[in-house]
Amino acid sequence: MSENRLELFSKYSEGLAANSGSVDALWDFLTRAGSSLLGCHAASFFDADEVKKTLTFKTSIGPVGRDLTGVGFAYQGAAGDCASTRRAVLVNDAENDSRFTKKVDYGTGFKTKCVLAIPALAGGKLLGVMEFINSVAGVFSQDDLLLAQAITSLTASEVYIKKLEITVKQLNLKGESTINNLSGGFIGSDLQGQVIFFNPKAKEIFETGEDYLGRNVISLFRLCPDLINAIGAVLKQNKTVHRQEFKCSVNGKEKTIGYSSINMKGVDGAVIGAGVIFQDISNF
């Protein structure tokens, strides 16, 4: 890639970061900014379904771009060849290249002369295919191919990260909702000993209106010293217990608390903290 192309890639990277509000915005930026960088008359990004072997126009710009968005078809043409092989396709003579199909041209009246089809790969998955059409220069060069691959790969990585962030956020919200609706109390801390969960039932059992979220677990001493011991045993010694009990004085009343302690794990299976699940079993 020439120095000029490196400068273009750098500017593209900066623009991509500024347009990363959503997955759709990232693909739209690739389509619009990419076509400008490569100097072509039209461009389309296709969502890929490797199970069904289909491609669907996600974003499309050019003379018939609006008419194509949302249209799906089985793998065919340069984009289909790109999706099936997961390799870039460079067609500079669409009229005579067997990898190109004229079906879209017949249906729209658009005349395709040359095509760059680039696989959008990230995390071992084919997210889609980016296609640049009809270079202003007449044909696409190898430098064009390298630049197209670079910006498509960068965008695919950003999309993959964005999707992971969305998934983690959804899982966290689901987990928080589940914890808040537990029939028992739950208190959890991160590996640094900061309280990250303190559900409504925990407040009820310990008859407190205080919110301990964000505080160090040491602050739980005023509620019940044994809470700190239970969480500390997990954090410091990796020692968990099942169905144990301790006594605790709550507003002058002695309560018997039945509890189990656990290692809290993230979506990747790594330990992220310690938790205590408990019930007031004083009347049992």
C-alpha positions in Angstrom: 0.0 0.0 0.0 1.5 3.3 -1.0 2.1 6.2 1.4 -0.9 8.0 -0.1 -3.1 4.9 0.5 -1.8 4.7 4.1 -2.9 8.3 4.6 -6.3 7.5 3.2 -6.5 4.5 5.5 -5.6 6.6 8.5 -8.3 9.2 7.7 -10.8 6.4 7.2 -9.9 4.9 10.6 -10.5 8.3 12.3 -13.8 8.7 10.5 -14.9 5.2 11.5 -14.3 5.9 15.1 -16.5 9.0 14.9 -19.3 6.9 13.2 -19.4 3.9 15.5 -22.7 4.6 17.2 -24.3 1.4 15.9 -23.6 -1.6 13.8 -25.7 -0.1 10.9 -23.8 3.1 11.1 -20.5 1.3 10.8 -21.6 -0.6 7.6 -23.1 2.6 6.2 -19.8 4.4 6.8 -17.8 1.6 5.1 -20.1 1.8 2.1 -20.1 5.6 1.7 -16.6 6.5 2.8 -15.1 3.4 1.1 -16.7 4.2 -2.3 -15.3 7.8 -2.0 -11.8 6.5 -1.1 -11.7 4.1 -4.0 -13.3 6.4 -6.4 -16.3 4.3 -7.6 -19.8 5.0 -8.8 -21.7 2.5 -6.6 -21.2 0.3 -3.6 -23.2 -2.2 -1.5 -22.7 -4.1 1.7 -24.4 -7.5 2.0 -25.3 -9.3 5.2 -24.3 -13.0 4.8 -26.0 -16.1 6.1 -23.6 -18.9 5.7 -26.1 -21.5 6.8 -28.7 -20.6 4.2 -26.1 -19.5 1.7 -27.8 -16.1 1.1 -26.8 -12.5 0.8 -29.0 -9.5 1.6 -28.4 -5.9 0.5 -27.8 -4.1 3.8 -26.7 -0.7 2.5 -26.4 0.4 -1.1 -25.4 3.6 -2.8 -25.4 4.6 -6.4 -28.0 5.1 -9.2 -30.3 2.3 -8.0 -29.1 1.9 -4.4 -32.4 2.6 -2.7 -34.2 0.0 -4.8 -31.8 -2.7 -3.7 -31.8 -2.3 0.1 -33.4 -5.4 1.8 -33.3 -7.6 -1.3 -31.9 -11.1 -0.7 -30.6 -13.8 -3.0 -28.7 -17.1 -2.9 -25.0 -17.0 -3.3 -24.2 -16.0 -6.9 -22.0 -13.6 -8.9 -18.9 -11.9 -7.6 -20.4 -11.4 -4.1 -21.5 -15.0 -3.9 -18.1 -16.3 -5.0 -16.5 -14.0 -2.4 -18.9 -15.3 0.4 -18.4 -19.0 -0.5 -14.6 -18.8 -0.7 -14.1 -16.1 1.9 -11.6 -14.5 -0.5 -11.6 -11.2 -2.2 -12.7 -11.1 -5.8 -11.5 -8.6 -8.4 -13.4 -8.4 -11.7 -12.3 -5.8 -14.2 -14.3 -7.2 -17.2 -17.7 -8.0 -15.9 -19.0 -8.6 -19.4 -16.8 -11.6 -19.9 -16.0 -12.8 -16.4 -17.9 -15.9 -15.4 -17.8 -14.9 -11.7 -20.1 -12.0 -12.4 -23.9 -12.4 -12.9 -25.9 -9.9 -14.9 -29.2 -10.6 -13.0 -29.1 -7.4 -10.9 -28.2 -5.4 -14.0 -31.1 -6.8 -15.9 -33.5 -6.0 -13.1 -32.3 -2.5 -12.5 -30.9 -1.2 -15.8 -27.6 -0.5 -14.2 -24.5 -1.4 -16.1 -21.7 -3.0 -14.1 -18.2 -2.9 -15.7 -15.9 -3.8 -12.8 -16.3 -5.1 -9.3 -14.3 -5.5 -6.0 -15.9 -8.0 -3.6 -14.3 -8.2 -0.1 -15.3 -10.6 2.7 -16.0 -8.9 6.0 -14.5 -11.4 8.4 -14.1 -11.1 12.2 -13.9 -13.6 15.1 -13.8 -16.4 12.6 -17.2 -15.4 11.2 -18.3 -14.1 7.8 -20.3 -11.0 8.7 -21.0 -10.1 5.1 -19.5 -9.0 1.8 -18.5 -5.5 0.8 -18.8 -4.7 -3.0 -17.4 -1.7 -4.8 -18.6 -1.2 -8.3 -17.4 0.7 -11.4 -14.1 2.6 -10.7 -13.9 6.1 -12.0 -10.5 5.1 -13.4 -12.1 2.4 -15.5 -10.6 -0.6 -13.7 -9.7 -1.4 -10.1 -5.9 -1.8 -9.3 -4.1 -4.0 -6.9 -3.7 -1.0 -4.6 -7.5 -0.5 -4.7 -7.8 -4.2 -3.7 -5.4 -3.8 -0.7 -7.2 -0.6 0.5 -10.6 -2.2 0.2 -9.4 -5.2 2.2 -7.9 -3.0 4.9 -10.9 -0.8 5.4 -13.4 -3.7 5.3 -11.3 -5.7 7.8 -11.1 -2.8 10.1 -14.8 -2.1 9.9 -15.7 -5.8 10.4 -13.5 -5.9 13.6 -15.3 -2.8 14.9 -18.7 -4.4 14.2 -17.7 -7.6 15.9 -16.6 -5.7 19.0 -19.8 -3.6 18.9 -21.9 -6.8 18.8 -20.0 -8.3 21.7 -20.5 -5.2 23.7 -24.3 -5.3 23.0 -24.4 -9.0 24.0 -22.5 -8.4 27.2 -24.8 -5.5 28.1 -27.9 -7.5 27.5 -26.5 -10.4 29.6 -25.6 -8.0 32.4 -29.1 -6.4 32.3 -30.7 -9.9 32.3 -28.4 -11.0 35.2 -29.1 -7.9 37.2 -32.9 -8.3 36.7 -32.6 -12.0 37.8 -30.6 -11.1 40.9 -33.0 -8.3 41.9 -36.0 -10.6 41.6 -34.5 -13.5 43.7 -36.6 -14.7 46.6 -33.5 -14.6 48.7 -30.9 -12.0 49.5 -27.8 -11.6 47.3 -24.7 -9.5 47.9 -21.8 -9.6 45.6 -18.4 -7.9 45.2 -15.8 -7.6 42.5 -12.2 -8.9 42.9 -11.2 -5.6 44.5 -13.8 -6.0 47.3 -16.2 -3.4 46.0 -19.9 -4.2 46.4 -21.5 -4.6 42.9 -24.7 -6.4 43.9 -27.0 -5.7 46.8 -30.5 -6.8 45.9 -33.9 -5.7 47.4 -34.3 -8.9 49.4 -30.9 -8.3 51.1 -32.1 -4.8 52.2 -35.3 -6.4 53.5 -33.6 -9.1 55.5 -31.1 -6.7 57.1 -33.8 -4.0 57.5 -31.8 -1.3 55.9 -32.6 1.4 53.4 -28.9 2.1 52.7 -27.5 1.4 49.3 -24.1 -0.3 49.7 -23.3 -0.4 45.9 -19.9 0.9 45.1 -18.6 0.7 48.7 -15.9 -1.6 50.0 -17.2 -4.8 51.6 -15.8 -3.6 54.9 -18.8 -1.3 55.1 -21.0 -4.4 55.6 -19.5 -4.8 59.0 -22.2 -2.6 60.5 -24.8 -4.9 59.1 -23.2 -8.2 60.0 -19.5 -9.1 60.4 -20.1 -12.6 59.2 -21.1 -11.3 55.7 -17.5 -9.9 55.4 -16.1 -13.3 56.5 -18.2 -15.2 53.9 -17.2 -12.9 51.0 -13.6 -12.6 52.1 -13.2 -16.4 52.3 -14.1 -16.6 48.6 -12.0 -13.6 47.5 -8.9 -14.5 49.5 -9.0 -18.2 49.9 -11.3 -19.3 47.0 -13.3 -21.0 49.7 -17.0 -21.5 49.0 -19.6 -23.0 51.3 -23.0 -24.6 50.8 -25.9 -24.3 53.3 -24.1 -22.8 56.3 -25.5 -20.6 59.0 -24.5 -17.6 61.1 -26.2 -15.5 63.7 -26.7 -11.8 63.2 -28.2 -9.0 65.3 -30.6 -6.8 63.2 -32.1 -3.8 64.9 -31.9 -5.5 68.2 -33.3 -8.8 66.9 -31.2 -11.9 66.6 -31.6 -13.6 63.2 -30.4 -16.8 61.9 -29.1 -16.5 58.3 -28.7 -19.5 56.1 -26.3 -18.9 53.3 -24.1 -20.3 50.5 -21.1 -18.5 48.9 -20.1 -18.6 45.3 -17.5 -17.5 42.8 -19.1 -15.1 40.4 -18.0 -15.6 36.8 -18.3 -13.5 33.6 -19.6 -14.6 30.2 -16.1 -15.9 29.3 -16.0 -18.1 32.4 -13.4 -16.1 34.2 -13.9 -15.3 38.0 -15.0 -11.7 38.4 -15.9 -11.7 42.1 -17.6 -13.3 45.1 -21.2 -13.6 46.1 -23.3 -14.7 49.1 -26.9 -16.0 48.6 -28.9 -16.1 51.9 -32.3 -16.4 53.6 -33.6 -15.5 57.0 -34.3 -18.9 58.6 -35.0 -17.6 62.1 -38.5 -19.0 62.2 -37.7 -22.4 60.6 
